[in-house]
Amino acid sequence: MCSRVLVYGGKGALGSKCVELLKKNNVWVASIDLVANDAADSNVLITNLTSWTDQQDEVVTKVESALNGNNVDAILCVAGGWAGGNAKSKNLVKNADLMWKQSVWSSTIAAHLATKFLNSGGILTFPGAFAGTEGTPGMIGYGMAKAAVHQLCKSVASPSSGIPENTTVVSVLPITLDTPMNRKGMPDADFSSWTSLDFVAELLLKWAKGSDRPENGSLLKLVTEKGNTKVVPV
Amino acid sequence: MCSRVLVYGGKGALGSKCVELLKKNNVWVASIDLVANDAADSNVLITNLTSWTDQQDEVVTKVESALNGNNVDAILCVAGGWAGGNAKSKNLVKNADLMWKQSVWSSTIAAHLATKFLNSGGILTFPGAFAGTEGTPGMIGYGMAKAAVHQLCKSVASPSSGIPENTTVVSVLPITLDTPMNRKGMPDADFSSWTSLDFVAELLLKWAKGSDRPENGSLLKLVTEKGNTKVVPV
């Protein structure tokens, strides 16, 4: 059963798909993002972008108010972004800082939300990337942030992490998601090897409902060939 | 040959050992740290602790001035720290933020310094931790920061990262270093399984001199038993 869900990054490309699909399935959804998603039942708007602790306090307080005493069955963190830069780049640190804030601040706060508002037996998902399992010389900040998210997933899935009993904690590792932004950035790529947002949203919904859940602590690579996607544990 | 070295974190427990040993070997050393190490030939003092980009600018400018037109043969980044906290901890984000600043800001800036001031054929070392290769539920911020440093090592060691040709890039992954702080924090531990600072400093000096260098991109676990340490690729 899945009656209430938090989508962290609920106004992004993947987050919007998740909110849309959850609403179609009559699930109550709160979106946590910088901008409201009008399709959600409730919006937690993040305004503090300079201090991680202040952002956490803001999100916790606003989620508590949005939930009004209820808990959720799933926390789907799909917040993130992309920026490049090798070690020589003048944007190395600027972009690494942005990647950290977009991916790691959000995922860490999502983990903390799970300790407060997730029902036992629920699910918490993190936004990984297959690139983060290897070296990423042309996008150093992005790779570090994703590697940190993968390790966070393993930590939070471990005993005594502080999350509710029988939570499933997983991270999905796309190679390339088929988003409007990626199509714009790589217009000549082979889109049939990109993973559709619908596929990912359906996968997360299925797990949120308790079906076919992967092993706790899994990092799951999404391998798409000719439009078909397989979910492969790393 | 090794005539000039930057020690990033040169006033810490391990950094001080490195500076001491390098000086004994007649190597010119600049220490980059918050506090001066009087044993070093030059001190680059970091005063900007709030903005990563400003800290980078400060360090690059001051290193350039300290080197006065010379390059270095090694950049030994041994900066870091430790703080705990599981997902439920009220200090989760505060400590994760600190770990990021202490380990990842420094290592990323060290990588950038390598693109500007390291001779080709030199060595760049990063401060990893074996814990970061697994889940660390009781020290979530620490594990994420170390996982990011490990991935950074793989990125910077990869072609087109922007560092000089034939650089060896490695990360050393201790289990527990035998520091005064660790002895104070874990007074009843078996110290014979901890790795001595002398061992690590000697290892880094040997590599800086060009002897027995490990494979580029290696993550090297330090396994100490009964006072003897082995260097084991992860």
Chai-1 contact restraints between the chains, C-beta under 6 A:
chainA,res_idxA,chainB,res_idxB,connection_type,confidence,min_distance_angstrom,max_distance_angstrom,comment,restraint_id
A,W52,B,V93,contact,1.0,0.0,6.0,A-B,restraint_1
A,W52,B,D97,contact,1.0,0.0,6.0,A-B,restraint_2
A,T53,B,V93,contact,1.0,0.0,6.0,A-B,restraint_3
A,T53,B,K94,contact,1.0,0.0,6.0,A-B,restraint_4
A,Q56,B,V93,contact,1.0,0.0,6.0,A-B,restraint_5
A,N86,B,S161,contact,1.0,0.0,6.0,A-B,restraint_6
A,N86,B,G162,contact,1.0,0.0,6.0,A-B,restraint_7
A,A87,B,A111,contact,1.0,0.0,6.0,A-B,restraint_8
A,A87,B,H112,contact,1.0,0.0,6.0,A-B,restraint_9
A,A87,B,T115,contact,1.0,0.0,6.0,A-B,restraint_10
A,A87,B,V156,contact,1.0,0.0,6.0,A-B,restraint_11
A,A87,B,S161,contact,1.0,0.0,6.0,A-B,restraint_12
A,A87,B,G162,contact,1.0,0.0,6.0,A-B,restraint_13
A,A87,B,I163,contact,1.0,0.0,6.0,A-B,restraint_14
A,K88,B,T115,contact,1.0,0.0,6.0,A-B,restraint_15
A,K88,B,G162,contact,1.0,0.0,6.0,A-B,restraint_16
A,L92,B,H112,contact,1.0,0.0,6.0,A-B,restraint_17
A,V93,B,W52,contact,1.0,0.0,6.0,A-B,restraint_18
A,V93,B,T53,contact,1.0,0.0,6.0,A-B,restraint_19
A,V93,B,Q56,contact,1.0,0.0,6.0,A-B,restraint_20
A,K94,B,T53,contact,1.0,0.0,6.0,A-B,restraint_21
A,A96,B,T108,contact,1.0,0.0,6.0,A-B,restraint_22
A,D97,B,W52,contact,1.0,0.0,6.0,A-B,restraint_23
A,T108,B,A96,contact,1.0,0.0,6.0,A-B,restraint_24
A,A111,B,A87,contact,1.0,0.0,6.0,A-B,restraint_25
A,H112,B,A87,contact,1.0,0.0,6.0,A-B,restraint_26
A,H112,B,L92,contact,1.0,0.0,6.0,A-B,restraint_27
A,T115,B,A87,contact,1.0,0.0,6.0,A-B,restraint_28
A,T115,B,K88,contact,1.0,0.0,6.0,A-B,restraint_29
A,G135,B,K154,contact,1.0,0.0,6.0,A-B,restraint_30
A,G135,B,S155,contact,1.0,0.0,6.0,A-B,restraint_31
A,G135,B,S158,contact,1.0,0.0,6.0,A-B,restraint_32
A,T136,B,S155,contact,1.0,0.0,6.0,A-B,restraint_33
A,P137,B,S155,contact,1.0,0.0,6.0,A-B,restraint_34
A,P137,B,S158,contact,1.0,0.0,6.0,A-B,restraint_35
A,P137,B,S160,contact,1.0,0.0,6.0,A-B,restraint_36
A,P137,B,S161,contact,1.0,0.0,6.0,A-B,restraint_37
A,I140,B,S155,contact,1.0,0.0,6.0,A-B,restraint_38
A,G143,B,Q151,contact,1.0,0.0,6.0,A-B,restraint_39
A,G143,B,S155,contact,1.0,0.0,6.0,A-B,restraint_40
A,M144,B,A148,contact,1.0,0.0,6.0,A-B,restraint_41
A,M144,B,Q151,contact,1.0,0.0,6.0,A-B,restraint_42
A,M144,B,L152,contact,1.0,0.0,6.0,A-B,restraint_43
A,A147,B,A147,contact,1.0,0.0,6.0,A-B,restraint_44
A,A147,B,A148,contact,1.0,0.0,6.0,A-B,restraint_45
A,A147,B,Q151,contact,1.0,0.0,6.0,A-B,restraint_46
A,A148,B,M144,contact,1.0,0.0,6.0,A-B,restraint_47
A,A148,B,A147,contact,1.0,0.0,6.0,A-B,restraint_48
A,A148,B,A148,contact,1.0,0.0,6.0,A-B,restraint_49
A,Q151,B,G143,contact,1.0,0.0,6.0,A-B,restraint_50
A,Q151,B,M144,contact,1.0,0.0,6.0,A-B,restraint_51
A,Q151,B,A147,contact,1.0,0.0,6.0,A-B,restraint_52
A,L152,B,M144,contact,1.0,0.0,6.0,A-B,restraint_53
A,K154,B,G135,contact,1.0,0.0,6.0,A-B,restraint_54
A,S155,B,G135,contact,1.0,0.0,6.0,A-B,restraint_55
A,S155,B,T136,contact,1.0,0.0,6.0,A-B,restraint_56
A,S155,B,P137,contact,1.0,0.0,6.0,A-B,restraint_57
A,S155,B,I140,contact,1.0,0.0,6.0,A-B,restraint_58
A,S155,B,G143,contact,1.0,0.0,6.0,A-B,restraint_59
A,V156,B,A87,contact,1.0,0.0,6.0,A-B,restraint_60
A,S158,B,G135,contact,1.0,0.0,6.0,A-B,restraint_61
A,S158,B,P137,contact,1.0,0.0,6.0,A-B,restraint_62
A,S160,B,P137,contact,1.0,0.0,6.0,A-B,restraint_63
A,S161,B,N86,contact,1.0,0.0,6.0,A-B,restraint_64
A,S161,B,A87,contact,1.0,0.0,6.0,A-B,restraint_65
A,S161,B,P137,contact,1.0,0.0,6.0,A-B,restraint_66
A,G162,B,N86,contact,1.0,0.0,6.0,A-B,restraint_67
A,G162,B,A87,contact,1.0,0.0,6.0,A-B,restraint_68
A,G162,B,K88,contact,1.0,0.0,6.0,A-B,restraint_69
A,I163,B,A87,contact,1.0,0.0,6.0,A-B,restraint_70
